[in-house]
Each structure stands twice: as structure tokens, then as C-alpha cells.
């Protein structure tokens, strides 16, 4: 059964008629030709499809497109403002935090989510003081928070400092 929805991806509204079983990832890639999020495992295990849905990171292969009707979807491409790379894009290049680049859009969206979560004081499973109301982005915190994003090339040793550099520049406590 098809249903009419409107997806707002990277600030662009797109009315679509989709089967109610269509994932957000498939709607973006197949119908909107947005190839920023990648289809890796298609089971929510690799994070290559990570996007921000109303500011929160999600695996778009697990989200039905109908549930994103009217929501703001931001991909790695959408993080760039006015055609200028986002600080995370620049940091990933500077720190050589990618190899083949397949996972990079998902890694960058996840990192943007990590920075927002830490700025809001959300704890993780390695946060030492859950009552502090703040979250220090130590290397252990970054590794834990980015754990849902896999890199087949094993660029993790470069991803953590790339995210840490942006966290420091944005004033997120380290």
C-alpha cells in the first residue's frame, strides 16, 4: 500500500508516494537520488546509513520513510553550509580519518550527533559521573559514542582525534 509523504532532506522538501514498508534509506537513495547515506549491512549494525532525524542520529535502514514524514533529515552533505564543508568534514580530511570513504558520511553524521549529545550533557555507558549534567568528550567517550559506526578499513585511530579536534574547537569539554 502506497502513502503520500513529504521528506525534508538537507533542507529540500520532496513529496513522495511510498510503500509503507520502504525504509528512509531506500527512499533517499532510490527515489531522491541522495547517495550520501550508504547501504552497508541493511540491518542497523554498521552505521554507514547514519543520518540525523530532527537532530538525532539514526540508522536510516531501520527507519520507515513514513515515520520521517515532515521531519528534518540531515545527511553528511547537508551538514555543509553554503557549499562550505562542515568542521567535521575538514577535520576528517586533516586527520586522515577515512580510507575508502564508504563509511565516512555515516561516521560524520554520527560524530555530529555525538557533539550535540555531549553539548546537551547526555551521558554514555562510560560516563563516570552521571549526575554531573555535562559530558566530557574524552577519547573513551568518543570511542563509546561512535561504536555504532564500523569502518572496514580500521581508520578508528584517526577518527577519534578528528572528532576530538572539533569537540575542542566547539568548546565541548575534553
C-alpha positions, -999 to +999 in steps of 0.1 A: +000+000+000+014+034-010+011+065+011+018+101+004+046+117+025+069+147+023+105+141+031+127+171+040+162+160+032+191+185+036+166+214+036+148+203+004+112+191+006+102+162-016+067+148-019+067+111-024+044+082-028+060+053-010+051+018+001+046+017+038+075-008+041+100+015+024+130+025+046+141+060+048+175+049+034+158+034+003+135+064-002+165+087-001+188+067-023+163+052-048+137+079-050+156+111-042+189+100-056+207+111-024+237+089-022+253+104+009+240+077+033+253+043+023+237+009+024+262-013+042+246-041+061+209-031+058+204-044+094+214-014+115+247-029+125+273-009+106+262+027+107+270+035+071+235+048+067+235+071+097+217+104+093+203+130+116+165+128+120+153+160+137+188+164+150+191+129+165+213+102+148+195+072+134+203+043+112+182+052+082+180+015+071+159+008+102+136+038+100+105+036+078+101+065+054+065+071+066+077+078+101+100+106+088+071+123+071+076+161+077+108+155+098+141+172+090+166+146+077+202+158+075+229+138+057+266+144+057+261+165+026+235+186+044+259+195+072+278+217+048+265+252+050+265+274+019+286+248+000+314+250+026+325+218+043+314+214+079+341+214+106+338+176+108+344+173+071+375+194+074+388+176+104+383+141+088+404+153+059+430+169+082+433+138+104+431+113+076+401+098+093+389+079+062+404+053+040+380+041+013+354+067+024+324+043+022+316+047+059+326+084+061+292+100+056+277+079+084+307+085+106+304+123+101+266+123+109+272+102+139+300+125+151+277+155+146+252+136+168+279+129+194+289+165+196+253+176+201+246+149+227+277+159+247+269+196+245+235+187+260+251+167+288+238+133+277+258+105+294+271+073+277+278+040+292+314+051+300+305+085+316+320+084+350+297+109+368+261+105+357+249+133+380+273+160+366+249+173+339+278+175+315+296+150+293+334+153+288+344+140+254+374+120+264+388+096+238+370+068+257+337+087+254+342+093+217+350+057+211+320+045+230+296+070+214+309+062+179+308+024+184+277+020+162+297+031+132+321+005+117+350+012+094+361-018+073+395+000+067+400+005+105+406+042+105+395+044+141+429+057+153+423+088+131+385+092+136+388+097+174+413+126+171+393+141+142+361+142+164+381+154+194+396+183+175+361+195+165+348+190+200+376+211+214+371+238+188+333+239+197+341+242+234+328+207+243+347+197+274+376+173+269 
